[in-house]
Amino acid sequence: MSLLYPRLLPSETERRFRMLHETPPAQHGTIVANHSPRAVYAATGGRRITREELDQLREGLLRVAREQDFPTPPSIAQGSIFDRETARVLYKQCLMVPGEASQRQVWAFLALVLLPDVCAWRWPADPTRGYTADRFKGTDLTRHAFARLWTRAHVLHDPMADDPHHLLDIVGENDIDQIMARRSALAASPALVRAIVRAHHEDQVDRGAPSQQVFRQSLMRLLRLTAFLDLDSASEADLGHLVRRVRAEARAALR
């Protein structure tokens, strides 16, 4: 059964975001909570997550952060590892359906109430501008500290593989962002995203580090094709053939 999460009301989101700035980073643990009187739930669609389950989710993500030396500020490599492992934990433990995951205030609750210390550790404040609102409030889910990782795990989930999340490990941050930035046409089809990532990985195996120009050009070509082809009805095998053909055409054109 799908779980329903607390949705932090907009006024409380703003108050909590201000509180984050007013609280020294070393004390962010003092504003952690597993509930808020200023949160609501969807009326239907599953059962409400319990406080105990929220505590378990926090502990799972805190364990991932500690493996990357939390609360010591993370390096770029540690941040990337945290993101990959967090995506796995979120997908496994959250038990969300995409409709629930599309709610900005759900992610505002997770970042500002349940995990403000972890979120601020992963995305620290700029000395002059403070914390980036998109990482905490959920105003742009493609940039939210946790929402983007759940979406990534959902889109790349490969149920037929021994490790359903193995695709998370073979594509870099910049590459997956290139795909997700075209979410209305490309990322809306998880099967197509998986085909793109597999083809990119095949190039890494066969040719060494693949050209980023080939990657970007192939995405642009696929984007144009979505205007004429119904890719949603294509099988994973057919999508794989299409993506490899488009990559070959992009590579030939760049020569």
C-alpha positions in Angstrom: 0.0 0.0 0.0 1.2 3.5 -0.8 2.1 5.8 2.1 0.7 9.3 2.5 3.2 11.8 3.8 2.7 15.0 5.8 2.4 18.1 3.6 3.9 21.1 5.2 1.6 24.2 4.9 3.2 27.1 2.9 3.3 29.4 5.9 5.1 26.8 8.0 7.5 26.1 5.1 8.5 29.7 5.2 8.8 29.8 9.0 10.9 26.6 9.0 13.2 27.9 6.3 13.8 31.1 8.3 14.4 29.0 11.4 17.1 27.1 9.4 19.0 30.3 8.8 18.6 31.5 12.4 19.9 28.2 13.9 23.7 27.5 13.7 24.5 24.5 11.6 25.9 22.6 14.7 22.5 22.9 16.3 20.3 21.9 13.3 19.6 18.6 15.1 17.6 20.5 17.7 14.9 21.5 15.1 14.4 17.9 13.9 10.9 16.5 14.4 8.8 13.6 13.0 5.5 15.5 13.0 4.2 19.1 12.6 0.8 20.5 13.7 1.1 22.7 10.6 1.0 19.7 8.1 -1.9 18.0 6.4 -2.4 14.7 4.5 -4.2 13.7 1.3 -7.6 12.4 2.0 -7.3 9.3 -0.1 -4.7 7.2 -1.9 -3.1 5.1 0.8 -2.5 5.1 4.5 -0.8 7.8 6.6 2.8 7.1 7.4 3.4 6.6 11.1 5.9 8.6 13.2 7.8 5.4 13.8 8.2 4.9 10.0 9.3 8.5 9.6 11.9 7.9 12.3 13.1 4.8 10.4 13.4 6.8 7.2 15.4 9.4 9.0 17.7 6.8 10.5 18.3 5.2 7.1 19.3 8.5 5.5 21.3 9.6 8.6 23.2 6.3 8.3 24.1 7.1 4.6 25.2 10.6 5.6 27.4 9.3 8.5 29.1 6.9 6.0 30.2 10.1 4.2 31.5 11.7 7.4 28.4 13.7 8.4 28.5 16.3 10.0 31.9 17.1 8.5 31.3 19.1 5.2 31.2 16.6 2.3 33.6 16.6 -0.6 32.2 16.5 -4.2 32.8 12.8 -4.3 31.1 12.2 -0.9 28.2 14.3 -2.0 27.8 12.1 -5.2 28.0 8.9 -3.2 25.4 10.2 -0.7 23.1 11.1 -3.5 23.3 7.6 -5.1 22.8 5.8 -1.8 20.0 8.1 -0.7 18.2 7.5 -3.9 18.2 3.8 -3.2 17.0 4.3 0.4 14.2 6.8 -0.5 12.8 4.5 -3.2 12.9 1.4 -1.0 11.6 3.0 2.2 9.3 5.8 1.1 6.7 3.5 -0.7 5.4 6.5 -2.6 3.4 6.6 -5.8 4.4 9.3 -8.3 1.3 11.3 -7.5 2.4 11.6 -3.8 6.0 12.3 -4.9 4.8 15.2 -7.1 3.6 17.2 -4.1 6.1 19.9 -3.2 4.9 20.2 0.4 5.7 16.5 1.0 9.4 17.2 0.2 9.3 20.5 2.2 8.3 18.4 5.3 11.1 15.9 4.7 13.8 18.6 4.2 12.7 21.1 6.8 11.1 19.0 9.6 12.4 15.4 9.4 15.9 16.0 7.9 16.9 19.7 8.1 20.4 18.8 9.5 21.1 16.3 6.7 19.7 18.5 4.0 21.8 21.5 5.2 24.9 19.3 5.4 24.5 18.2 1.8 23.6 21.7 0.6 25.3 24.2 2.9 24.5 27.9 3.0 26.2 30.3 0.7 28.1 32.9 2.9 26.3 35.8 1.3 22.9 34.4 0.1 22.1 31.7 2.7 20.5 28.4 1.9 19.1 27.8 -1.6 15.3 27.6 -1.3 14.9 25.1 -4.1 16.9 22.5 -2.1 14.5 22.7 0.9 11.1 24.1 -0.1 10.3 22.0 -3.1 9.6 24.9 -5.3 11.5 23.1 -8.1 11.4 19.3 -7.6 14.2 18.8 -10.1 16.5 20.7 -7.7 15.1 19.6 -4.3 17.7 17.8 -2.1 15.5 14.6 -1.9 12.8 14.8 -4.5 15.2 14.8 -7.4 16.8 11.6 -6.0 13.5 9.8 -5.5 12.6 10.7 -9.1 15.9 9.5 -10.3 15.5 6.1 -8.6 12.0 5.8 -9.8 12.8 6.5 -13.4 16.0 4.3 -13.5 14.4 1.4 -11.5 15.1 -1.8 -13.5 12.9 -4.6 -11.9 14.4 -7.3 -14.2 18.0 -6.7 -13.0 19.6 -8.5 -10.0 20.2 -5.0 -8.6 17.1 -2.9 -9.6 19.0 0.3 -9.0 22.3 -0.6 -10.8 21.7 2.2 -13.4 22.1 4.8 -10.7 25.8 3.8 -10.4 26.7 4.1 -14.1 25.5 7.6 -15.0 27.1 10.8 -13.7 25.3 13.7 -12.1 25.7 16.0 -15.1 24.5 13.3 -17.5 21.4 12.4 -15.6 20.6 16.1 -15.2 20.8 16.5 -18.9 18.1 13.9 -19.3 15.9 15.1 -16.4 16.0 18.7 -17.7 14.0 17.4 -20.7 11.6 15.6 -18.3 8.4 16.6 -20.2 9.5 14.8 -23.4 12.2 12.3 -22.3 12.1 11.7 -18.6 8.3 11.2 -18.7 9.1 7.8 -20.2 11.1 5.7 -17.7 11.8 3.0 -20.2 13.3 5.6 -22.6 15.5 7.0 -19.8 16.8 3.5 -19.0 17.5 2.9 -22.7 19.5 6.2 -22.9 21.5 5.3 -19.8 22.2 1.8 -21.0 23.4 3.1 -24.4 25.6 5.6 -22.7 27.1 2.9 -20.5 27.8 0.7 -23.5 29.8 3.5 -25.0 31.8 3.8 -21.8 32.6 0.0 -22.0 33.3 -0.1 -25.7 35.0 3.3 -26.3 36.2 4.5 -23.0 34.9 7.8 -21.8 32.2 8.7 -24.4 32.0 12.1 -25.9 29.7 14.6 -24.1 29.0 16.1 -27.5 27.6 12.7 -28.7 25.5 12.5 -25.6 24.0 15.9 -25.9 23.5 15.7 -29.7 21.7 12.3 -29.3 19.4 13.8 -26.6 18.5 16.6 -29.0 17.8 14.2 -31.8 15.6 12.0 -29.5 13.8 15.1 -28.4 12.9 16.0 -32.0 11.7 12.4 -32.6 9.3 12.6 -29.7 7.2 14.9 -31.8 6.6 12.2 -34.4 6.9 8.9 -32.6 4.8 7.4 -29.8 7.7 6.1 -27.7 5.4 5.2 -24.8 4.1 2.2 -26.6 7.5 0.9 -27.7 9.1 -2.1 -26.0 12.3 -1.7 -24.1 14.1 -3.7 -26.8 12.8 -1.3 -29.5 13.8 1.7 -27.5 17.3 0.3 -27.0 17.7 -0.1 -30.8 16.3 3.4 -31.4 18.7 5.1 -28.9 21.7 3.2 -30.2 20.9 4.2 -33.8 20.4 7.8 -32.8 23.8 7.8 -30.9 25.5 6.3 -34.0 24.0 9.1 -36.2 25.0 11.8 -33.7 28.6 10.4 -33.6 28.8 10.2 -37.4 27.5 13.8 -37.8 30.1 15.1 -35.3 32.9 13.5 -37.3 
